[in-house]
């Protein structure tokens, strides 16, 4: 009995209990793993193609000619054959096809073929792409044997890493997974432990309050990191998610995840303190998570937002987590390179924990 | 005769909430190795008094010593030598009984075998069950198991038998007596006078924040009789609960 009380033992016992509990909680597993994975699967299979323009081939068009062959080999263009005039007309009016092409022998020696192209007014941007592809193609075909009169273009492409949809989507999903685990998980756990007097029973033991917070935090961080590794591994091996420096990149991402999670847990503490009943937790949590879900570049780059919205986006902590995560994963940045993003997250953390200390309730 | 040793001593305890005075200057001692009952209607201040002694609640004034330790200065040392069962407390969600006991062992900083603790309260068959899935009597027995983890000198039980059927109640009385016999002091609250009469060595009646009587159940009854009190109806040698137990059997109906 005279053995000194060990606070580390108590903290670890709490962390272990909490971790077991989280692993058995369906909502935690769904929010942290299933949702992000579903989004990654959907976008993983959708993405990767870049721009595609549908070009219908009119029935009766000549198919054995250099133009058609060149079109077949143009990656941007998908040729649609075997459709009758009525179907083609229908799709053109809806803007699904960018245009229709009909190639016929001219009967003359030069030019040997005539290519009639109609564009769809319902799809002007794709029509323009098609127009420039066709012009380029015709120019190449027609000038094959000619010496350029003014200047010759010598094109080359800088070899770069392929930036796939997954490279954008995965860090965003990871960030959002951390946000929901941090906010919802923390808010529910502390609210419920308080309501069911579990915390009060803890207080009848020699455990410190800091051990309760720390134990819970450790469990949640452990769980979130497990989720992060799972998401990164699936992304990397099934969808070619880019990890420039391999394991080092993963470690950097995990450290960043911990920073993000600790900040987001601050929101959770605040929510658990201000919620009057269990049913008010989801709406309050959603007020915090949904705007970040939409405005922090989870699905689309914030550069696409109207200029009045951008300052709001640039104020949210998830924006900086997502940004830092993408730089680390795709551009191979180190943690020091994203110190500005980390600093802004830490400032958010300071603010939110200052608020949490005021509103958090133990009983 | 030996002067009994007071393991808890409460002197002039006062607890005022913003709008009412819950405890109005009560004093009493709890002796070593006894079962001490705090009796009284709801809102009389029993739970408040108990929670102040358990160091879970601040008092307004007064002095309390638990095994020589002051609740003001040595709250943490007190927590290490007491076991507390709260009224209506829940347990960490999603964990089974063994895991919950492991958690509490960690919180108390002691090494115990969870199965041995469960055997003490006859719950070894429920080791893998969740707390929520237990019957009322099993829940109370499990709560008592969590109070015994740190081999405490005193355990506090707040209405341990409320809501239990007669079999489970008697079974719990046996368990509580056993704990006392093994040398642990027990402080409990109850609404049931038959329970207090059977189980408690001494009882204190609490009414509106004051102790209005304190003695052994026998003495209190004798005092009332000597004042000329008589029951209106002749007492029979058995009561309806005896009939119930006789008809439905002594064994527990839990499983």
HADDOCK unambig.tbl for C-alpha pairs under 7 A between the chains (distance, minus, plus):
assign (segid A and resid 5 and name CA) (segid B and resid 109 and name CA) 6.12 0.50 0.50
assign (segid A and resid 6 and name CA) (segid B and resid 109 and name CA) 6.21 0.50 0.50
assign (segid A and resid 9 and name CA) (segid B and resid 106 and name CA) 5.78 0.50 0.50
assign (segid A and resid 9 and name CA) (segid B and resid 109 and name CA) 6.56 0.50 0.50
assign (segid A and resid 10 and name CA) (segid B and resid 106 and name CA) 4.79 0.50 0.50
assign (segid A and resid 10 and name CA) (segid B and resid 107 and name CA) 4.48 0.50 0.50
assign (segid A and resid 10 and name CA) (segid B and resid 109 and name CA) 6.51 0.50 0.50
assign (segid A and resid 13 and name CA) (segid B and resid 103 and name CA) 5.30 0.50 0.50
assign (segid A and resid 13 and name CA) (segid B and resid 106 and name CA) 5.08 0.50 0.50
assign (segid A and resid 13 and name CA) (segid B and resid 107 and name CA) 6.87 0.50 0.50
assign (segid A and resid 14 and name CA) (segid B and resid 103 and name CA) 6.29 0.50 0.50
assign (segid A and resid 17 and name CA) (segid B and resid 103 and name CA) 6.26 0.50 0.50
assign (segid A and resid 21 and name CA) (segid B and resid 93 and name CA) 6.37 0.50 0.50
assign (segid A and resid 21 and name CA) (segid B and resid 94 and name CA) 5.03 0.50 0.50
assign (segid A and resid 21 and name CA) (segid B and resid 95 and name CA) 6.18 0.50 0.50
assign (segid A and resid 24 and name CA) (segid B and resid 94 and name CA) 6.39 0.50 0.50
assign (segid A and resid 196 and name CA) (segid B and resid 89 and name CA) 6.02 0.50 0.50
assign (segid A and resid 196 and name CA) (segid B and resid 90 and name CA) 4.98 0.50 0.50
assign (segid A and resid 197 and name CA) (segid B and resid 89 and name CA) 5.01 0.50 0.50
assign (segid A and resid 197 and name CA) (segid B and resid 90 and name CA) 5.82 0.50 0.50
assign (segid A and resid 198 and name CA) (segid B and resid 89 and name CA) 6.26 0.50 0.50
assign (segid A and resid 198 and name CA) (segid B and resid 90 and name CA) 5.38 0.50 0.50
assign (segid A and resid 198 and name CA) (segid B and resid 91 and name CA) 5.36 0.50 0.50
assign (segid A and resid 198 and name CA) (segid B and resid 92 and name CA) 6.32 0.50 0.50
assign (segid A and resid 201 and name CA) (segid B and resid 86 and name CA) 6.96 0.50 0.50
assign (segid A and resid 201 and name CA) (segid B and resid 89 and name CA) 6.92 0.50 0.50
assign (segid A and resid 203 and name CA) (segid B and resid 56 and name CA) 6.83 0.50 0.50
assign (segid A and resid 204 and name CA) (segid B and resid 54 and name CA) 6.90 0.50 0.50
assign (segid A and resid 204 and name CA) (segid B and resid 56 and name CA) 6.54 0.50 0.50
assign (segid A and resid 204 and name CA) (segid B and resid 79 and name CA) 6.12 0.50 0.50
assign (segid A and resid 204 and name CA) (segid B and resid 84 and name CA) 6.39 0.50 0.50
assign (segid A and resid 205 and name CA) (segid B and resid 79 and name CA) 5.49 0.50 0.50
assign (segid A and resid 205 and name CA) (segid B and resid 80 and name CA) 6.75 0.50 0.50
assign (segid A and resid 205 and name CA) (segid B and resid 107 and name CA) 6.35 0.50 0.50
assign (segid A and resid 205 and name CA) (segid B and resid 108 and name CA) 5.99 0.50 0.50
assign (segid A and resid 206 and name CA) (segid B and resid 76 and name CA) 5.47 0.50 0.50
assign (segid A and resid 206 and name CA) (segid B and resid 79 and name CA) 5.54 0.50 0.50
assign (segid A and resid 206 and name CA) (segid B and resid 80 and name CA) 6.20 0.50 0.50
assign (segid A and resid 206 and name CA) (segid B and resid 107 and name CA) 6.88 0.50 0.50
assign (segid A and resid 206 and name CA) (segid B and resid 108 and name CA) 6.33 0.50 0.50
assign (segid A and resid 207 and name CA) (segid B and resid 107 and name CA) 5.76 0.50 0.50
